[in-house]
Amino acid sequence: MTAFNSFYQQIATNRLSHWLQTLPAQLHQWQSQHLHGEYKHWQKTLDALPNTQPSSIDLSGRVAAGSRDDINEGEFKRLENLLKKLKPWRKGPYHIHDLHIDTEWRSDFKWDRLKPYISDLKDRYVLDIGCGSGYHLWRMRGEGAKFVVGIDPTQLFLMQFKAIQHFIGDDQVNLLPLGVEQLPELKAFDTVFAMGVLYHRRSPIDFLYQLKSQLAKGGELVLETLIVDGDVNTVLVPGERYAKMRNVWFLPSSEAMCAWMERCGFKNVRMVNTDVTALDEQRKTEWIDTESLQDFLDPDDPSKTIEGYPAPKRGIFIANV
Ligand SMILES: Nc1ncnc2c1ncn2[C@@H]1O[C@H](C[S@+](CC[C@H]([NH3+])C(=O)[O-])CC(=O)[O-])[C@@H](O)[C@H]1O
């Protein structure tokens, strides 16, 4: 069973203590009623991970724990077999005792794109909404953040996070199995990241208000989302699928995105980067068994998705409250 007691202890003495009014009941309900059918198997995999002593931890240039020399051949093989049971590994990459978990996404590319523009994370309380397996949580901690919380409702990603944390340690970095809609208005974080989530929300304006209500006064929002070309009135609402994804709702132009943020009361709104996702950033590897970007694009015209929409282009937006 996943225990959140140490998280409760952490927040009891920090500025998130008011979260204790709702969080334990919510997670208790999650644990008793909403566990995934595979959860027990994943937990067994976690329990079987070797207890090693990584000789080094690197969270700044990459996410890495230990080297191959720290463990014997048998342990290395066991590590690889066990971690492969937690496939598909989407966000990463991770290096555990020099085992390269070559994830579908090079999430480090996104980090490199946004890092020059965000406020220094040193000593900040940081929330990452829709954090996947938590790759960026580790990079945030690597930049000196004091307390890092990620939320993501996909349970496999929680297990992947736990697997990585098994080797890195660090109880100031946590992932909770929650959706954004389950957060109370905490008004406590210095920086809130929301990357790759807005287009999955049916109500993007409500989503922006939810993000705003997590920020402390003067805090910073870092939002990344799919955008389309066009003016302030342009928004694409695709049909049933966009790049084979079913749950894609609103793709605004960059101007429309800025206008929505301003309408929701964010200040100093700016777009700092745009990027068309390239085939070296999202691709099939031996750590996923499913399709990847190449299969989602028109084989005769990679500037279009297989459905004929503009291929994925992403914008990074920063704003304050
Ligand atoms: N209601 C919800 N609340 C919070 N998260 C959700 C919700 N619904 C789905 N998610 C989660 O949002 C993440 C979106 S992926 C971005 C990962 C990372 N941020 C990245 O920038 O690489 C982008 C993509 O794969 O399209 C997934 O991990 C979902 O489980």
The ligand as an SDF file (V2000), in Angstrom:
LIG
                    3D

 30 32  0  0  0  0  0  0  0  0999 V2000
   -7.3780   16.0640  -14.2690 N   0  0  0  0  0  0  0  0  0  0  0  0
   -6.0630   16.0300  -14.3330 C   0  0  0  0  0  0  0  0  0  0  0  0
   -5.3220   16.6930  -13.4330 N   0  0  0  0  0  0  0  0  0  0  0  0
   -3.9680   16.6550  -13.4790 C   0  0  0  0  0  0  0  0  0  0  0  0
   -3.2870   15.9530  -14.4140 N   0  0  0  0  0  0  0  0  0  0  0  0
   -3.9920   15.2760  -15.3230 C   0  0  0  0  0  0  0  0  0  0  0  0
   -5.3890   15.2810  -15.3370 C   0  0  0  0  0  0  0  0  0  0  0  0
   -5.8110   14.4990  -16.3670 N   0  0  0  0  0  0  0  0  0  0  0  0
   -4.7040   14.0080  -16.9650 C   0  0  0  0  0  0  0  0  0  0  0  0
   -3.6030   14.4710  -16.3300 N   0  0  0  0  0  0  0  0  0  0  0  0
   -2.2010   14.1520  -16.6000 C   0  0  0  0  0  0  0  0  0  0  0  0
   -1.6400   15.1490  -17.4220 O   0  0  0  0  0  0  0  0  0  0  0  0
   -0.4760   14.6040  -18.0350 C   0  0  0  0  0  0  0  0  0  0  0  0
   -0.3630   15.1300  -19.4410 C   0  0  0  0  0  0  0  0  0  0  0  0
    1.1850   14.7730  -20.2290 S   0  0  0  0  0  0  0  0  0  0  0  0
    2.2690   16.0390  -19.6300 C   0  0  0  0  0  0  0  0  0  0  0  0
    3.3160   15.5460  -18.6690 C   0  0  0  0  0  0  0  0  0  0  0  0
    4.3380   16.5630  -18.1990 C   0  0  0  0  0  0  0  0  0  0  0  0
    3.7230   17.6670  -17.4440 N   0  0  0  0  0  0  0  0  0  0  0  0
    5.1230   17.1160  -19.3400 C   0  0  0  0  0  0  0  0  0  0  0  0
    4.9380   18.2980  -19.6760 O   0  0  0  0  0  0  0  0  0  0  0  0
    5.9250   16.3780  -19.9110 O   0  0  0  0  0  0  0  0  0  0  0  0
    0.9140   15.3490  -21.8470 C   0  0  0  0  0  0  0  0  0  0  0  0
    0.4420   14.3540  -22.7720 C   0  0  0  0  0  0  0  0  0  0  0  0
    0.9240   13.2130  -22.7030 O   0  0  0  0  0  0  0  0  0  0  0  0
   -0.3840   14.7210  -23.6680 O   0  0  0  0  0  0  0  0  0  0  0  0
   -0.5990   13.0920  -17.9600 C   0  0  0  0  0  0  0  0  0  0  0  0
    0.4250   12.5910  -17.1560 O   0  0  0  0  0  0  0  0  0  0  0  0
   -1.9760   12.8660  -17.3800 C   0  0  0  0  0  0  0  0  0  0  0  0
   -2.0280   11.7280  -16.5340 O   0  0  0  0  0  0  0  0  0  0  0  0
  1  2  1  0
  2  3  1  0
  2  7  2  0
  3  4  2  0
  4  5  1  0
  5  6  2  0
  6  7  1  0
  6 10  1  0
  7  8  1  0
  8  9  2  0
  9 10  1  0
 10 11  1  0
 11 12  1  0
 11 29  1  0
 12 13  1  0
 13 14  1  0
 13 27  1  0
 14 15  1  0
 15 16  1  0
 15 23  1  0
 16 17  1  0
 17 18  1  0
 18 19  1  0
 18 20  1  0
 20 21  2  0
 20 22  1  0
 23 24  1  0
 24 25  2  0
 24 26  1  0
 27 28  1  0
 27 29  1  0
 29 30  1  0
M  CHG  4  15   1  19   1  22  -1  26  -1
M  END
$$$$
